[in-house]
Amino acid sequence: MNITISIQRYNPETDAGPKWVEYSVPAEEGATVMSCLQHIYENDDSTLAFRQGCRFHSCGLCALMVNGKPKMACAAKAKDQMKVAPLKGMTVVRDLVTDRSVFFEKLRELDIFIPEQKAASTPVKIFEPKDHVDLLKCLECLACNATCPEFVSNSDSFPGPYIFVKLAQLHFDPRDEINRKQQAAELGIQKCADCSKCTCINGIGIYKQAIDILK
């Protein structure tokens, strides 16, 4: 038995705009969106561009849109007539591959790291709040930005929820001395005050565990 999958294809260097292309793939038991993409690449069209990494829902590289919702391709179950597209709001490099570099440049700009410190003579016992533990589940898949109505890729107007998750991680870290709440305010976190539409496909409560705490 085969299923039909529609993929949004686009090469900015040669195409006038995105187009939908249908493929027929075997519907094996336990098939995922990723296994469908691999089948298409290996058997039908080796020009199909997509990202994959661990294949076990641990790296975040394969995030994309399935029927209009962000999913991990390695974990999302394949269904007949499903529509697969790149993450919403992101700049497309080709087909399902989006430009992630702008986010990591932003992390460097905001000093999203713990400065190197001298080793303490006595180890410090650190209590981790549950919110911090949950925030560390972030896979950097960037799918949360696809659910944010304010986010626009390659724009300085609003960084998106991913950046606020990273700021909140450091806010909870007792070694960090930078005022992350002030950074969040300067980045426009108040736009999130009456929204709470962003979601995380790995289970982080972005509004309560990051945005609400920072603002």
C-alpha positions as a Markdown table, in Angstrom:
| # | Residue | x | y | z |
|---|---|---|---|---|
| 1 | Met | 0.0 | 0.0 | 0.0 |
| 2 | Asn | 1.3 | 3.5 | -0.9 |
| 3 | Ile | 0.4 | 6.9 | 0.5 |
| 4 | Thr | 0.7 | 10.3 | -1.3 |
| 5 | Ile | 2.8 | 13.0 | 0.2 |
| 6 | Ser | 3.0 | 16.6 | -1.1 |
| 7 | Ile | 6.2 | 18.5 | -0.5 |
| 8 | Gln | 6.8 | 22.2 | -0.9 |
| 9 | Arg | 9.8 | 22.5 | -3.2 |
| 10 | Tyr | 11.7 | 25.7 | -3.8 |
| 11 | Asn | 15.2 | 26.6 | -5.1 |
| 12 | Pro | 15.7 | 30.4 | -4.7 |
| 13 | Glu | 18.4 | 30.4 | -7.4 |
| 14 | Thr | 16.2 | 28.9 | -10.1 |
| 15 | Asp | 12.5 | 29.1 | -9.1 |
| 16 | Ala | 10.1 | 32.0 | -9.2 |
| 17 | Gly | 8.4 | 30.7 | -6.1 |
| 18 | Pro | 7.5 | 27.6 | -4.0 |
| 19 | Lys | 5.5 | 24.8 | -5.6 |
| 20 | Trp | 3.9 | 21.6 | -4.3 |
| 21 | Val | 5.1 | 18.3 | -5.7 |
| 22 | Glu | 3.4 | 15.0 | -5.1 |
| 23 | Tyr | 5.1 | 11.7 | -4.4 |
| 24 | Ser | 3.9 | 8.2 | -3.8 |
| 25 | Val | 5.8 | 6.3 | -1.1 |
| 26 | Pro | 5.3 | 2.9 | 0.6 |
| 27 | Ala | 3.2 | 3.1 | 3.8 |
| 28 | Glu | 5.1 | 0.6 | 6.0 |
| 29 | Glu | 4.1 | 0.1 | 9.6 |
| 30 | Gly | 5.7 | 2.8 | 11.8 |
| 31 | Ala | 6.7 | 5.0 | 8.8 |
| 32 | Thr | 7.7 | 8.5 | 9.7 |
| 33 | Val | 7.9 | 11.7 | 7.7 |
| 34 | Met | 11.7 | 11.3 | 7.7 |
| 35 | Ser | 11.5 | 7.7 | 6.3 |
| 36 | Cys | 9.2 | 9.0 | 3.5 |
| 37 | Leu | 11.7 | 11.8 | 2.7 |
| 38 | Gln | 14.6 | 9.3 | 2.7 |
| 39 | His | 12.6 | 7.0 | 0.4 |
| 40 | Ile | 11.9 | 9.8 | -2.1 |
| 41 | Tyr | 15.6 | 10.9 | -2.0 |
| 42 | Glu | 16.9 | 7.4 | -2.5 |
| 43 | Asn | 14.4 | 6.2 | -5.1 |
| 44 | Asp | 12.7 | 9.1 | -6.8 |
| 45 | Asp | 14.5 | 12.4 | -6.6 |
| 46 | Ser | 18.0 | 12.9 | -5.2 |
| 47 | Thr | 17.7 | 16.7 | -5.6 |
| 48 | Leu | 15.2 | 16.8 | -2.6 |
| 49 | Ala | 16.9 | 18.9 | 0.1 |
| 50 | Phe | 16.1 | 18.2 | 3.8 |
| 51 | Arg | 18.0 | 18.0 | 7.1 |
| 52 | Gln | 18.5 | 15.0 | 9.3 |
| 53 | Gly | 20.7 | 14.3 | 12.3 |
| 54 | Cys | 20.2 | 11.8 | 15.1 |
| 55 | Arg | 16.9 | 10.4 | 13.7 |
| 56 | Phe | 15.8 | 9.8 | 17.3 |
| 57 | His | 14.2 | 13.1 | 18.3 |
| 58 | Ser | 17.3 | 14.4 | 20.1 |
| 59 | Cys | 19.0 | 16.9 | 17.8 |
| 60 | Gly | 16.3 | 19.2 | 16.4 |
| 61 | Leu | 17.7 | 19.4 | 12.9 |
| 62 | Cys | 14.7 | 17.8 | 11.1 |
| 63 | Ala | 12.0 | 20.2 | 12.3 |
| 64 | Leu | 9.5 | 21.2 | 9.6 |
| 65 | Met | 5.8 | 21.8 | 9.0 |
| 66 | Val | 3.4 | 18.9 | 8.6 |
| 67 | Asn | -0.1 | 19.9 | 7.6 |
| 68 | Gly | 0.6 | 23.4 | 8.9 |
| 69 | Lys | 2.0 | 22.4 | 12.3 |
| 70 | Pro | 5.7 | 22.2 | 13.3 |
| 71 | Lys | 6.9 | 18.6 | 13.8 |
| 72 | Met | 10.1 | 16.6 | 14.1 |
| 73 | Ala | 10.3 | 14.6 | 10.8 |
| 74 | Cys | 11.9 | 11.7 | 12.6 |
| 75 | Ala | 9.0 | 11.4 | 15.1 |
| 76 | Ala | 5.9 | 12.5 | 13.1 |
| 77 | Lys | 3.9 | 9.5 | 11.8 |
| 78 | Ala | 3.4 | 9.4 | 8.0 |
| 79 | Lys | -0.1 | 9.9 | 6.8 |
| 80 | Asp | -1.8 | 9.8 | 3.4 |
| 81 | Gln | -2.3 | 13.2 | 1.8 |
| 82 | Met | 0.0 | 15.0 | 4.3 |
| 83 | Lys | 1.6 | 18.2 | 3.2 |
| 84 | Val | 5.2 | 18.8 | 4.2 |
| 85 | Ala | 6.8 | 22.3 | 4.1 |
| 86 | Pro | 9.8 | 24.1 | 5.6 |
| 87 | Leu | 9.4 | 25.8 | 9.0 |
| 88 | Lys | 7.0 | 28.8 | 8.7 |
| 89 | Gly | 8.6 | 32.3 | 8.8 |
| 90 | Met | 12.1 | 31.0 | 8.0 |
| 91 | Thr | 14.3 | 31.9 | 5.1 |
| 92 | Val | 14.4 | 28.9 | 2.7 |
| 93 | Val | 17.8 | 27.7 | 1.5 |
| 94 | Arg | 16.3 | 25.0 | -0.6 |
| 95 | Asp | 13.2 | 22.9 | -0.3 |
| 96 | Leu | 12.8 | 21.9 | 3.4 |
| 97 | Val | 16.2 | 23.4 | 4.4 |
| 98 | Thr | 16.0 | 26.7 | 6.2 |
| 99 | Asp | 18.7 | 29.2 | 7.2 |
| 100 | Arg | 19.6 | 28.7 | 10.8 |
| 101 | Ser | 22.7 | 30.9 | 10.9 |
| 102 | Val | 20.9 | 34.1 | 11.8 |
| 103 | Phe | 19.8 | 32.6 | 15.2 |
| 104 | Phe | 23.3 | 31.6 | 16.2 |
| 105 | Glu | 24.7 | 34.9 | 15.2 |
| 106 | Lys | 22.1 | 36.4 | 17.5 |
| 107 | Leu | 23.3 | 34.2 | 20.3 |
| 108 | Arg | 26.8 | 35.5 | 19.9 |
| 109 | Glu | 25.6 | 39.1 | 19.8 |
| 110 | Leu | 23.6 | 38.6 | 23.1 |
| 111 | Asp | 26.5 | 36.8 | 24.9 |
| 112 | Ile | 24.3 | 33.6 | 25.4 |
| 113 | Phe | 27.0 | 31.8 | 27.3 |
| 114 | Ile | 28.5 | 31.6 | 30.8 |
| 115 | Pro | 31.8 | 33.6 | 31.0 |
| 116 | Glu | 34.8 | 31.5 | 32.0 |
| 117 | Gln | 35.3 | 31.7 | 35.7 |
| 118 | Lys | 37.9 | 30.6 | 38.2 |
| 119 | Ala | 37.3 | 27.3 | 39.8 |
| 120 | Ala | 35.8 | 27.6 | 43.3 |
| 121 | Ser | 37.8 | 26.1 | 46.1 |
| 122 | Thr | 34.7 | 24.5 | 47.5 |
| 123 | Pro | 32.2 | 22.9 | 45.1 |
| 124 | Val | 28.9 | 24.8 | 45.1 |
| 125 | Lys | 25.8 | 22.7 | 45.4 |
| 126 | Ile | 23.2 | 24.0 | 42.9 |
| 127 | Phe | 19.5 | 23.5 | 43.2 |
| 128 | Glu | 17.8 | 23.4 | 39.9 |
| 129 | Pro | 14.2 | 24.6 | 39.7 |
| 130 | Lys | 11.8 | 22.5 | 37.6 |
| 131 | Asp | 11.4 | 25.3 | 35.2 |
| 132 | His | 15.2 | 25.3 | 34.5 |
| 133 | Val | 15.2 | 21.6 | 34.0 |
| 134 | Asp | 12.4 | 21.8 | 31.5 |
| 135 | Leu | 14.0 | 24.7 | 29.7 |
| 136 | Leu | 17.1 | 22.6 | 29.1 |
| 137 | Lys | 15.0 | 20.3 | 27.0 |
| 138 | Cys | 15.3 | 22.8 | 24.2 |
| 139 | Leu | 16.7 | 21.0 | 21.1 |
| 140 | Glu | 17.3 | 24.2 | 19.2 |
| 141 | Cys | 15.0 | 23.0 | 16.5 |
| 142 | Leu | 13.6 | 26.6 | 16.1 |
| 143 | Ala | 10.1 | 25.2 | 15.6 |
| 144 | Cys | 8.7 | 27.5 | 18.3 |
| 145 | Asn | 9.4 | 30.5 | 16.0 |
| 146 | Ala | 7.1 | 29.0 | 13.4 |
| 147 | Thr | 4.2 | 29.3 | 15.9 |
| 148 | Cys | 4.9 | 32.9 | 16.8 |
| 149 | Pro | 2.7 | 35.5 | 15.0 |
| 150 | Glu | 5.3 | 38.3 | 15.6 |
| 151 | Phe | 8.4 | 36.5 | 14.2 |
| 152 | Val | 9.8 | 37.2 | 10.8 |
| 153 | Ser | 13.1 | 35.7 | 9.8 |
| 154 | Asn | 16.1 | 38.0 | 9.0 |
| 155 | Ser | 14.3 | 40.9 | 10.8 |
| 156 | Asp | 15.6 | 42.8 | 13.8 |
| 157 | Ser | 12.0 | 43.7 | 14.8 |
| 158 | Phe | 11.4 | 40.7 | 17.1 |
| 159 | Pro | 13.8 | 37.7 | 17.8 |
| 160 | Gly | 11.1 | 35.1 | 18.4 |
| 161 | Pro | 10.5 | 32.7 | 21.4 |
| 162 | Tyr | 13.7 | 30.6 | 20.8 |
| 163 | Ile | 15.9 | 33.5 | 21.9 |
| 164 | Phe | 13.8 | 34.0 | 25.0 |
| 165 | Val | 14.1 | 30.3 | 25.9 |
| 166 | Lys | 17.9 | 30.7 | 25.7 |
| 167 | Leu | 17.8 | 33.9 | 27.9 |
| 168 | Ala | 15.6 | 32.1 | 30.5 |
| 169 | Gln | 18.0 | 29.2 | 30.6 |
| 170 | Leu | 20.8 | 31.6 | 31.7 |
| 171 | His | 18.5 | 33.6 | 34.0 |
| 172 | Phe | 18.2 | 30.5 | 36.1 |
| 173 | Asp | 21.9 | 29.7 | 36.1 |
| 174 | Pro | 23.5 | 31.1 | 39.3 |
| 175 | Arg | 26.9 | 31.5 | 37.5 |
| 176 | Asp | 25.5 | 34.0 | 35.0 |
| 177 | Glu | 25.9 | 37.6 | 36.0 |
| 178 | Ile | 24.2 | 39.3 | 33.0 |
| 179 | Asn | 20.8 | 40.8 | 33.5 |
| 180 | Arg | 18.8 | 38.6 | 31.1 |
| 181 | Lys | 15.4 | 40.3 | 32.0 |
| 182 | Gln | 16.8 | 43.6 | 30.8 |
| 183 | Gln | 18.0 | 41.9 | 27.6 |
| 184 | Ala | 14.5 | 40.4 | 27.1 |
| 185 | Ala | 12.9 | 43.8 | 27.6 |
| 186 | Glu | 15.2 | 45.5 | 25.1 |
| 187 | Leu | 14.3 | 42.7 | 22.6 |
| 188 | Gly | 10.6 | 43.5 | 22.9 |
| 189 | Ile | 9.3 | 40.7 | 25.2 |
| 190 | Gln | 6.3 | 42.9 | 26.1 |
| 191 | Lys | 4.9 | 42.0 | 22.7 |
| 192 | Cys | 4.3 | 38.5 | 24.2 |
| 193 | Ala | 2.3 | 39.8 | 27.2 |
| 194 | Asp | -1.2 | 39.1 | 25.7 |
| 195 | Cys | -0.2 | 36.3 | 23.2 |
| 196 | Ser | 1.0 | 33.0 | 24.6 |
| 197 | Lys | 0.5 | 31.4 | 21.1 |
| 198 | Cys | 4.1 | 30.0 | 20.8 |
| 199 | Thr | 4.5 | 26.3 | 21.5 |
| 200 | Cys | 7.4 | 23.8 | 21.8 |
| 201 | Ile | 7.2 | 20.4 | 20.1 |
| 202 | Asn | 9.5 | 19.0 | 22.8 |
| 203 | Gly | 7.1 | 20.0 | 25.7 |
| 204 | Ile | 8.6 | 23.2 | 27.1 |
| 205 | Gly | 6.0 | 25.6 | 28.5 |
| 206 | Ile | 7.5 | 28.6 | 26.7 |
| 207 | Tyr | 5.1 | 31.2 | 28.0 |
| 208 | Lys | 5.1 | 30.2 | 31.7 |
| 209 | Gln | 8.6 | 28.9 | 31.9 |
| 210 | Ala | 10.5 | 31.5 | 29.9 |
| 211 | Ile | 8.5 | 34.5 | 28.7 |
| 212 | Asp | 6.5 | 35.1 | 31.9 |
| 213 | Ile | 9.6 | 34.8 | 34.1 |
| 214 | Leu | 11.7 | 37.2 | 32.0 |
| 215 | Lys | 9.0 | 39.9 | 31.6 |
